[in-house]
Amino acid sequence: MAMETIAEALRRLDGAGYTDEFRADPKGLRSRATGSVRPPEEFRVDEIVRFEGESDPSEESAVVALTPNDAGPRGTFTVAFGPLMDPQDADLFGRLGPAA
């Protein structure tokens, strides 16, 4: 069975209603759709899909499917994982709400 690629995971999650994209911001996670910024604690982690580089295991990344604790669009937060993770991404990732 072939492993799911990042693009395939993002398409699958988009089809499941995770239509927004979140990016790290000094104040929290910024919605690409609305530009609003929310603290990571205001989200629930529904799924984490991890990927490893074919030739180098240190080339890891993760797609996190997020649902806000109140009304708001569900979306994804994509980060490099492991030693290449941006410090701001690492801080926000660590502060995300518990997994469902």
N, C-alpha and C positions, 0 to 999 in steps of 0.2 A: 504494500500500500504506500503510495506517495505521500510525503509530508505536505501539509498545507503551507503555502507561501504567505508572506505578509499581505500581499495584494489580495489573495483569496480570502484570508481571514477578515480583512477590512470589508470586502464585498459581502461576505456572509453576515457579518455583524450589521452592516448597513441594511441588508435585507430583513434583519431581525429587529430593526427599529433604532439602532444606534447610529443616528444620522448626523450628529454633530461631531466635530473634532475639537479636542482640547489641547492646548499648548501651555507650557510652563510660562508663568509670569511671576515677577517678584512678589505679587500679592496673592497668588493662587493659580487656579486653572482658568485660562481664558478660552471662552467659546469662540470658535471661528465663525459661527453663524450669527451671533449677536454682539460679540465683542465684550460681553459681560465677564467679570472675573469673580470666581467664588473660591472660598477656602476648600482644600481637598477633603477636609473633614465633613463637608456637606454632601459627599458622594458615597454610594455603596458600590463596592467592586462586585460585578456579576460574573466576570470571567477574566482570566489572564491567559493569553496565548504566548508562549515563549518560543523563540527561534534561535538556532545556533548556526554559525557560519559553517559551510560545508568543509572548508579546509582549515579553519582556525576557530576552535571552540571559544576563544575570547571575543569573537565577533558575535555577540548575542544581542537580541533585542526582544522587546515584549510589547504586545498590544493589550491594553486594559480596557474592558468594556465597563462603562460607568453609568449609574443611574443616580440622579440627584435625590436627596432625601425628601424634597418637596417637589412641586410641579416644576417641570423644566425638561428640556430635551435630553435624551440619552445620547451618549457619544463614546468616542474612543480617545485614549491617550497613548501614543506610541513613543517608546523610549528605547535608547540603547541600554543594554543591561550588562552588568558585570563591571569590569575595570574601565570600560569606555563610557559609563553613564555620567552625564553632565551633573555636577553637584546640585544645581537647582532642581533638575528632574528627580534626583535621588531624594532630596528633601520632600518634595511633593508626593512622590511615590510612597515614601515611608509614612506620610500623614493621611493617606487615603483611609476611608472608613473600612470596617470589616467586610470580608467577603460574604456574599449571600449563601 
